Amino acid sequence: MHTLLFTDVENSTRFHEAFGDERAAAVWTAHDRRSRDLLARHGGREIGRADGLFLLFDRTADAASYALEYRAALAELGLSARVGIHAGAVTLRANAASDIARGANGLEIDGIATPIAARIMALARGGQILMSAAARAALAADVPAGAAVVAHGHYQLKGIESPLEIHELGVRDVSPFVPPADVDKAYRVVRDGDLWRPVREVRHNLPPERDAFVGRGMELRELAQRLSHGARLVTILGPGGMGKTRLARRYGSAWLGDWPGGVYFCDLSDARSIEGIASATASALAVPLGRHNPVVQLSHVIAGRGRCLVVLDNFEQVVAHAPATLSRWLDAAPAAAFVVTSRERLQLPGEQVLAIEPLALDGDAIDLFVERARAQRPAFVLDEANRTAVAEVVRLLDGFPLRSNWPRRASACSPPGSLRCECAIASNGSAGCAAHRNGRRRCSRPSTGRGRFSPHGNKPPWRSARRSTGPSRSRPLKRSSTSHPGHRRRRSPT
């Protein structure tokens, strides 16, 4: 038995288009040198190379160590790659010297293990290392120091009769360990009786993501772990604009296969009463409500869905109604779980709170800004010439994910220096940001009562700042008493 490892550098074509052949050639030269030095150190053999590598190892532990170090080496070059590892029986066949002289590989590998390893690699996200159950079994207890292996369920690979269980190798407490999405030649499946059902057939009403999900890897992993370990009510707690909704939706989409009964997203932003909660929940579950008690009706519906996940978004304005709604659903549907986004704790028995903070100003916040800028200007590159200006913009945005989208809407194509000025105006300058940060620190501490998180009401904090600098578009200024020539000022009643 041998271990096969495939890599594929992500977005290699776009890299050539953005930087030109000369610079790309220099990066590829550095890539080849580092990858081959690592290969010699871990006792592997190079079988082929294109936009990535096809490697052969005698030991799975060596392949695992190589994969982790290879990923770190690529990060230093500003690259990322998807990696697939599989262990299986193969036939090794040497090519003739004359064929090698004309460019043939020195060694050919035959066997079903080769396409399996290639399919697993193609399934991986950029920067992700996936491995088959056979490779995981061969690795056994030889997991590299500081690393962890997490199972992501079963996937049906094209051309392979039975689904394979897929695992991810990553850095403990760093890698997000998010299940890979379906691709052309592989898709996730769940057991439904004696059959395997594609996860894409699992009922849900989650909207597709419009742009890349950046950061929040630790929070996403923590949410997944809590629910997989049996938590039935998790409240994602934080101020407005922090990205609570996006985090909940991301979990629902990525871990859809864990909930064969479906994932249902309920927008409670317009709800103010028990009836409003029931109406929004019924809409998400796609069921009509009769004339009887709607809470009881929904209890039966949720219980009938079996192992399902219900996401209740914007619960802060209806917290007072949690005991009469959510608490009853928890009791009536023991197989269901609930994720709530809120600025307040629900104070229900069994509630687990996952508090989230602004993105790190020196890490994820900058990555998010760069990602949004590239959506408008693909050739945008973070370099020494603009790094200071971008860091200042991110500081003015205070690390709020929703605020980091504002430059994209306003002028993401502008130079970072002009963006810095615009953000300063929108945020009332550095002093305004400092005041907001001080206010956020005060409101993020537990207080008496239920402890609302944000001092800005139901609006993201920057909107309050923008209202103080000018009129709101949604509320035109009232006409002054002297603005109309025919207007008479009325006297106040005495």
Long-range contacts (C-beta under 8 A, 24 or more apart in sequence): 1-87, 1-88, 1-89, 1-138, 2-56, 2-57, 2-58, 2-87, 2-88, 2-89, 2-90, 2-113, 3-56, 3-57, 3-58, 3-59, 3-60, 3-62, 3-63, 3-85, 3-86, 3-87, 3-135, 3-138, 4-54, 4-55, 4-56, 4-57, 4-85, 4-86, 4-87, 4-88, 4-90, 4-109, 4-113, 4-114, 4-117, 5-44, 5-53, 5-54, 5-55, 5-56, 5-57, 5-63, 5-66, 5-67, 5-83, 5-84, 5-85, 5-117, 6-52, 6-53, 6-54, 6-55, 6-83, 6-84, 6-117, 6-118, 6-120, 6-121, 7-52, 7-53, 7-55, 7-70, 7-81, 7-82, 7-83, 7-84, 7-121, 8-51, 8-52, 8-81, 8-82, 8-121, 8-122, 9-51, 9-52, 9-74, 9-79, 9-80, 9-81, 10-79, 10-80, 10-81, 10-82, 10-126, 10-127, 11-126, 12-51, 14-378, 15-79, 18-378, 18-379, 18-381, 27-77, 27-78, 27-79, 30-77, 31-74, 31-77, 31-79, 34-70, 34-73, 34-77, 35-70, 35-73, 38-66, 38-69, 38-70, 38-73, 39-66, 42-66, 42-69, 45-107, 47-105, 47-107, 47-108, 47-109, 48-105, 52-81, 52-121, 56-90, 56-107, 56-109, 60-85, 60-87, 60-135, 60-138, 60-139, 60-142, 61-139, 61-142, 61-144, 63-135, 64-131, 64-139, 64-142, 64-143, 64-144, 64-147, 64-169, 65-144, 67-129, 67-169, 68-129, 68-144, 68-147, 68-169, 68-171, 71-127, 71-129, 80-126, 80-127, 81-126, 81-127, 82-121, 82-122, 82-123, 82-124, 82-125, 82-126, 82-127, 82-128, 82-130, 83-121, 83-124, 83-128, 83-129, 83-130, 84-117, 84-118, 84-119, 84-120, 84-121, 84-122, 84-123, 84-124, 84-130, 84-131, 85-117, 85-120, 85-129, 85-130, 85-131, 85-132, 85-135, 85-169, 86-113, 86-116, 86-117, 86-120, 86-131, 86-132, 86-134, 86-135, 87-113, 87-132, 87-134, 87-135, 87-137, 87-138, 88-112, 88-113, 88-116, 88-134, 89-113, 90-114, 112-160, 115-159, 115-160, 116-157, 116-160, 116-164, 119-157, 119-158, 119-159, 119-160, 119-185, 119-186, 120-157, 120-164, 120-166, 120-186, 122-183, 122-184, 122-185, 122-186, 123-155, 123-157, 123-166, 123-180, 123-183, 123-185, 123-186, 124-180, 125-178, 125-180, 125-181, 128-168, 128-170, 128-178, 128-180, 129-168, 129-169, 129-170, 130-166, 130-167, 130-168, 130-169, 130-180, 131-166, 131-167, 131-168, 131-169, 132-164, 132-165, 132-166, 132-167, 133-164, 133-165, 133-166, 133-167, 135-167, 136-167, 143-169, 146-171, 146-172, 147-171, 147-172, 148-172, 148-175, 148-177, 150-177, 152-177, 152-179, 152-180, 152-188, 153-179, 153-188, 153-189, 153-190, 153-257, 153-258, 154-188, 154-189, 154-190, 154-191, 154-196, 155-180, 155-186, 155-187, 155-188, 155-189, 156-186, 156-187, 156-188, 156-189, 156-196, 156-198, 157-185, 157-186, 158-184, 158-185, 158-186, 159-185, 163-189, 163-196, 173-218, 174-217, 175-217, 176-217, 176-218, 176-220, 176-221, 177-221, 177-224, 178-217, 178-220, 178-254, 179-254, 179-255, 179-257, 181-254, 188-256, 188-257, 189-257, 190-257, 190-260, 192-260, 197-260, 199-256, 199-257, 202-256, 202-257, 202-259, 202-260, 202-262, 202-263, 203-261, 203-262, 203-263, 203-264, 204-252, 204-253, 204-256, 204-262, 204-263, 204-264, 204-265, 205-263, 205-264, 205-265, 205-284, 205-286, 206-249, 206-252, 206-253, 206-256, 206-263, 206-265, 207-249, 207-265, 209-249, 209-250, 209-253, 211-371, 211-372, 211-375, 212-371, 213-246, 213-250, 214-364, 214-367, 214-368, 214-371, 215-359, 215-360, 215-363, 215-364, 215-365, 215-367, 215-368, 215-401, 216-243, 216-246, 216-247, 216-250, 216-356, 216-359, 216-364, 216-401, 219-247, 219-354, 219-356, 220-247, 220-250, 220-251, 220-254, 222-354, 223-247, 223-251, 223-339, 223-354, 224-251, 224-255, 226-352, 226-354, 227-251, 227-255, 227-258, 227-309, 227-337, 227-339, 228-258, 231-337, 231-350, 231-352, 232-330, 232-336, 232-337, 232-338, 232-350, 233-326, 233-330, 233-337, 233-338, 233-340, 233-346, 233-348, 233-350, 233-351, 233-352, 234-337, 234-338, 234-339, 234-340, 234-351, 234-352, 234-353, 234-354, 235-315, 235-339, 235-340, 235-341, 235-342, 235-345, 235-346, 235-351, 235-352, 235-353, 235-354, 236-339, 236-340, 236-341, 236-342, 236-354, 236-356, 237-342, 237-343, 237-344, 237-345, 237-353, 237-354, 237-355, 237-356, 237-453, 238-343, 238-355, 238-356, 238-357, 238-453, 239-343, 239-440, 239-443, 239-444, 239-453, 239-454, 239-456, 239-461, 240-343, 240-402, 240-453, 240-454, 240-456, 240-458, 240-459, 240-460, 240-461, 241-400, 241-401, 241-402, 241-403, 241-460, 241-461, 241-462, 242-356, 242-357, 242-358, 242-400, 242-401, 242-402, 243-356, 243-400, 243-401, 243-402, 244-313, 244-341, 244-342, 244-356, 245-313, 245-314, 245-341, 246-401, 247-341, 247-356, 248-311, 248-313, 248-339, 248-341, 249-311, 251-339, 252-309, 252-311, 252-339, 258-309, 259-307, 259-308, 259-309, 259-337, 260-306, 260-307, 260-308, 261-305, 261-306, 261-307, 261-308, 261-335, 261-336, 262-305, 262-308, 262-309, 263-308, 263-309, 263-311, 264-308, 264-309, 264-310, 264-311, 265-311, 265-313, 266-310, 266-311, 266-312, 266-313, 267-313, 267-314, 268-312, 268-313, 268-314, 268-315, 268-317, 268-318, 269-313, 269-314, 271-314, 271-317, 271-318, 272-317, 272-318, 273-318, 273-321, 274-321, 274-324, 274-325, 276-318, 277-312, 277-318, 277-321, 277-325, 278-325, 281-310, 281-312, 284-310, 285-310, 295-324, 295-325, 295-328, 295-329, 296-328, 298-329, 299-328, 299-329, 299-332, 299-333, 300-332, 302-329, 302-332, 302-333, 302-336, 303-332, 303-333, 303-334, 303-335, 303-336, 305-333, 305-336, 306-335, 306-336, 307-335, 307-336, 308-333, 308-335, 308-336, 308-337, 309-336, 309-337, 309-338, 309-339, 310-336, 310-337, 310-338, 310-339, 311-338, 311-339, 311-340, 311-341, 312-338, 312-339, 312-340, 312-341, 313-340, 313-341, 314-341, 314-342, 315-340, 315-341, 315-342, 315-344, 315-346, 316-342, 316-343, 316-344, 316-452, 316-453, 316-458, 317-458, 319-344, 319-345, 319-346, 319-347, 319-450, 322-346, 322-347, 322-348, 323-348, 343-452, 343-453, 343-454, 344-450, 344-451, 344-452, 344-453, 345-450, 345-451, 347-450, 355-444, 357-399, 358-398, 358-399, 358-400, 359-399, 359-400, 359-401, 359-404, 360-399, 361-391, 361-394, 361-395, 361-399, 362-391, 365-394, 365-397, 365-399, 365-404, 366-390, 366-391, 366-394, 368-401, 368-404, 369-393, 369-394, 369-397, 369-404, 369-407, 372-404, 372-405, 372-407, 372-408, 372-412, 373-407, 373-408, 373-412, 373-413, 375-408, 375-412, 376-408, 376-412, 376-413, 377-412, 377-413, 386-415, 386-416, 389-415, 389-416, 389-417, 389-419, 389-420, 390-416, 392-416, 392-420, 393-419, 393-420, 393-423, 395-433, 396-420, 396-423, 396-424, 396-427, 396-430, 396-433, 397-423, 397-427, 398-427, 398-433, 398-436, 398-437, 398-440, 398-461, 400-460, 400-461, 400-462, 402-460, 403-460, 403-461, 403-462, 406-462, 425-469, 426-462, 426-465, 426-466, 426-469, 427-462, 427-465, 428-465, 428-468, 428-469, 432-465, 436-461, 436-465
